[in-house]
Amino acid sequence: MKLSKRLAGVGIGLAALLLTAACGGGSNPLAEGSGSPSAGGSASGSSGPIVVGSAGFEESQIIAELYAQAMKAKGLDVSTKHAIGAREVYIKALQDKSISVVPEYTGNLLLYFDKNATASTAEEVEAALPKALPSDLKVLNKSAAVDQDVYVVTKDTSTKNGITSIPDLSKIASSSTLGGPSELEDRPYGPTGLEKVYGVKFKAFQPYDKLPVKVADLNAGKIQVATFFTTDSAIADNGYVKLEDPKSLILPQNVVPLVRSEVASNQTAVDAMNAVQAALTTDDLVALDKAVIDDHQDPDQVAGDWLKQKGLA
């Protein structure tokens, strides 16, 4: 999918334009393991260009566009750097100032910085998160929009084996293959977490980085269990059974902007992103994801249309 990396702002001086181009255009310095010192130094400044990054999946790119375009509508100088990679990569990019904003999810973000976190409710996660972050990173207001990982099985697997919850997977796990994104193996709620919390150990793990392939293999029985995002339309479209998680292995995942502290001091930027947060719902996420993933629309156009509908652009 071709993703737009547009520069914004009217009447930008030549120096600022060059800085913005260094942050947002051309080749991806993050992928190359390098970056311009001048670009990095200004990326997160409260008066300099703001660079909004995104992870390597469509929803992150859509939300990044929502933040970026909402700030542009307020006259701020903003660019985007999409598909940076997994959390380990874009957190490093935030800390080395290659980017200054990235969409995040509260529960997983908390566990990234505090692997021993005991929070389980949305309110507990929200309270614990700011304390777990390093001093150069801040979160803004969390959204009511939630998108969290969920374990699913086909309706046939659920009916034949009496599986409606994660602990029920113990009935089939020893002879079954679990499918999920490649990084799932390293997540607290992945195979290690399943075994530790529920005593569920799968015969094998199959990594997937393409949703259609994972769906096809689950439907064909090549894998028996898979993780999805709760906003994936494939769950409803295929009648998958979402498994209950009675011990809260997977924490609540509200959408939240993770920003550098310099951006958190820019009230115009904060107000613009918090306005997006206040308007965004889980149903919106489902619709936005469907437009991009299923209907193959451009994330920047989908985000722009949503912002106009909400009066934010």
C-alpha positions in Angstrom: 0.0 0.0 0.0 1.4 3.4 -0.9 1.2 5.8 2.0 1.3 9.5 1.7 4.1 11.4 3.4 2.9 14.9 2.9 4.5 18.1 4.2 2.2 20.7 5.6 2.2 24.4 6.5 2.0 27.6 4.5 4.8 30.0 4.3 7.4 27.7 5.8 10.9 29.1 5.5 13.6 27.2 3.6 15.4 26.0 6.7 12.2 24.6 8.2 11.2 23.0 5.0 14.6 21.2 4.7 14.2 20.0 8.3 10.8 18.6 7.6 11.9 16.9 4.4 14.7 15.3 6.4 12.2 13.9 8.9 9.4 12.8 6.6 10.4 12.4 3.0 12.5 10.1 0.9 14.1 7.0 2.3 13.4 5.9 5.8 16.4 6.7 8.0 15.1 4.5 10.7 15.2 1.5 8.5 18.8 2.4 7.6 19.8 2.8 11.2 20.7 6.5 10.7 19.1 9.9 10.9 20.0 13.5 10.4 21.1 15.1 13.7 19.4 18.4 12.8 16.2 16.6 11.8 16.2 14.6 15.0 16.9 17.6 17.2 14.0 19.6 15.9 11.4 16.8 15.4 10.0 17.0 18.8 10.6 20.7 19.6 7.5 22.6 20.8 8.1 25.3 18.1 9.7 23.1 15.4 8.3 20.5 13.0 6.3 17.7 14.6 6.9 14.2 13.1 4.1 11.7 13.6 5.2 8.1 13.3 3.2 4.9 13.0 3.7 1.2 13.5 3.7 -1.3 10.6 -0.1 -1.9 10.4 -2.9 0.0 8.9 -4.8 1.1 12.0 -1.7 2.7 13.4 -1.2 4.6 10.1 -4.8 5.8 10.1 -4.6 7.1 13.6 -1.3 8.7 12.9 -2.9 10.6 10.0 -5.8 11.7 12.3 -3.3 13.2 14.7 -1.1 14.8 12.0 -4.0 16.3 10.0 -5.7 17.6 13.1 -2.6 19.4 14.1 -2.0 20.7 10.5 -5.6 22.1 10.6 -4.4 24.2 13.6 -1.6 25.6 11.6 1.2 23.5 13.0 4.1 22.2 10.9 3.6 18.4 10.8 4.9 15.5 8.7 4.4 11.8 8.9 6.7 8.8 8.9 4.7 5.6 8.4 5.3 1.9 8.9 8.3 2.3 11.1 7.9 -1.2 12.6 7.1 -2.8 15.9 7.0 -1.1 19.3 10.6 -1.8 20.0 11.6 0.2 16.9 9.3 3.2 17.2 9.9 3.7 20.9 13.6 4.0 20.1 12.7 6.5 17.4 10.8 8.6 19.9 13.7 8.6 22.3 16.3 9.5 19.7 13.9 12.2 18.4 13.5 10.8 14.9 9.8 11.1 15.5 7.8 13.0 18.2 4.3 11.4 18.3 3.0 7.9 17.7 -0.4 6.2 18.3 -0.3 3.7 21.1 -2.5 1.3 23.2 -2.6 1.7 26.9 -2.2 -1.8 28.2 0.5 -3.0 25.9 2.4 0.3 26.4 2.3 -0.2 30.2 3.6 -3.7 29.9 6.4 -2.6 27.6 7.8 -0.3 30.3 6.7 -2.3 33.3 6.6 -6.0 32.7 5.5 -6.6 36.4 2.5 -4.2 36.2 -0.5 -5.5 38.2 -3.1 -3.2 36.7 -6.0 -5.0 35.1 -8.9 -2.5 34.6 -8.8 0.4 32.1 -8.8 2.8 35.0 -5.9 1.1 36.7 -3.9 1.0 33.5 -4.6 4.7 32.9 -3.3 5.6 36.4 -0.2 3.4 36.2 0.9 4.3 32.7 2.3 7.9 33.3 4.4 6.6 36.2 5.9 3.8 34.1 7.1 6.1 31.3 10.5 7.6 31.1 10.7 11.3 31.7 11.0 12.3 28.1 7.8 10.6 27.1 4.2 11.5 28.0 0.7 10.2 27.1 -2.2 12.5 26.3 -5.9 11.7 27.0 -6.9 8.1 26.3 -9.8 7.6 23.9 -12.9 5.6 24.5 -11.8 3.7 21.3 -10.5 0.3 22.2 -8.6 -2.2 20.0 -7.1 -5.1 21.8 -5.6 -8.4 20.9 -8.1 -11.3 21.1 -7.7 -15.1 20.7 -10.2 -16.6 18.3 -11.3 -20.0 16.9 -13.6 -20.8 14.1 -17.2 -21.5 15.0 -16.7 -25.2 14.0 -13.7 -25.6 16.3 -15.6 -23.9 19.2 -18.7 -26.1 18.7 -16.9 -29.4 18.3 -14.5 -28.9 21.2 -16.5 -26.8 23.6 -14.2 -23.8 23.4 -15.4 -20.4 24.4 -12.6 -19.1 26.6 -8.8 -19.2 26.7 -8.6 -21.8 29.4 -10.7 -24.1 27.2 -7.8 -24.2 24.8 -6.1 -26.7 27.0 -8.4 -29.3 25.3 -6.7 -28.9 21.9 -3.4 -26.9 22.4 -1.0 -29.9 22.6 -2.0 -30.9 19.0 -2.7 -27.4 17.6 -0.9 -24.5 16.0 -1.3 -20.9 17.1 -1.1 -18.2 14.5 -0.4 -14.5 15.1 1.9 -11.6 14.2 5.6 -12.4 14.4 6.1 -10.3 17.5 3.5 -12.2 19.4 6.2 -14.7 20.6 7.8 -11.8 22.6 4.6 -10.4 24.1 3.5 -11.1 27.7 0.1 -12.3 26.4 1.7 -14.6 23.7 2.7 -18.3 24.0 4.7 -17.7 27.2 1.9 -15.9 28.9 -0.7 -18.5 27.8 1.4 -21.2 29.4 2.2 -19.2 32.6 -1.3 -17.8 33.2 -3.5 -20.6 31.8 -1.3 -23.6 31.5 -2.0 -23.7 27.7 1.0 -24.8 25.6 0.6 -25.1 21.8 2.4 -27.7 19.6 3.6 -24.9 17.4 3.5 -21.2 16.6 3.0 -19.9 13.0 3.9 -16.2 12.5 1.8 -14.1 10.1 2.4 -10.6 8.9 -0.4 -10.6 6.3 -4.0 -10.7 7.6 -5.6 -12.4 4.5 -3.1 -15.3 4.7 -3.8 -15.8 8.4 -7.6 -15.8 7.7 -7.2 -18.3 4.9 -5.1 -20.6 7.0 -7.4 -20.5 9.9 -10.4 -21.2 7.7 -8.5 -24.1 6.1 -7.5 -25.6 9.4 -3.8 -25.1 8.9 -3.8 -23.3 12.2 -6.4 -23.9 14.8 -6.2 -20.7 17.0 -5.2 -17.2 16.0 -4.9 -13.7 17.5 -6.7 -10.8 15.9 -7.4 -7.2 16.8 -10.9 -6.7 18.1 -11.5 -4.1 15.4 -10.6 -6.5 12.5 -13.7 -7.0 10.3 -12.5 -10.5 9.6 -13.8 -11.7 12.9 -17.4 -10.8 12.1 -17.1 -11.6 8.4 -16.0 -15.2 9.2 -18.1 -15.8 12.3 -15.0 -16.4 14.5 -15.6 -17.0 18.2 -13.7 -14.5 20.4 -12.4 -16.3 23.5 -13.1 -14.9 27.0 -10.0 -14.0 29.0 -11.1 -14.5 32.7 -7.7 -13.7 34.2 -7.1 -10.6 32.1 -4.0 -11.9 30.3 -4.6 -9.2 27.7 -5.0 -5.7 29.3 -7.5 -3.1 28.2 -6.1 -1.3 25.1 -7.5 2.2 24.8 -6.0 4.3 22.0 -3.6 7.0 23.3 -1.1 9.4 21.8 2.5 8.8 23.0 4.5 12.0 22.6 7.8 13.5 23.5 7.7 15.8 26.4 8.4 18.8 24.1 5.2 18.1 22.2 3.3 17.7 25.5 4.3 21.4 26.2 2.8 22.6 22.9 -0.8 23.3 23.9 -2.0 23.7 20.3 -0.7 20.2 19.5 -2.1 18.7 22.7 -5.5 20.3 22.1 -5.7 19.1 18.5 -4.8 15.5 19.4 -7.1 15.4 22.5 -10.0 16.6 20.3 -9.4 13.5 18.1 -9.2 11.4 21.2 -12.5 12.7 22.5 -14.3 12.1 19.2 -12.9 8.6 18.3 -14.9 5.5 19.2 -14.4 1.8 18.7 -17.1 1.8 16.0 -15.1 4.5 14.2 -12.0 2.4 14.3 -13.8 -0.6 12.9 -15.2 1.6 10.0 -11.8 3.3 9.4 -10.0 0.0 9.3 -12.5 -1.5 7.0 -12.2 1.4 4.5 -8.4 0.9 4.3 -8.0 -2.8 4.7 -11.0 -4.1 2.9 -11.9 -1.3 0.5 -8.2 -0.4 -0.2 -8.7 3.3 0.4 -5.7 5.6 1.2 -5.3 6.1 5.0 -4.6 9.8 4.7 -7.9 10.3 2.7 -9.9 8.1 5.1 -8.5 10.1 8.0 -9.2 13.4 6.4 -12.8 12.5 5.6 -13.4 11.5 9.2 -11.9 14.7 10.6 -14.1 16.8 8.3 -17.2 14.8 9.5 -16.2 15.5 13.1 -15.5 19.2 12.4 -11.8 18.8 13.3 -10.3 19.8 9.9 
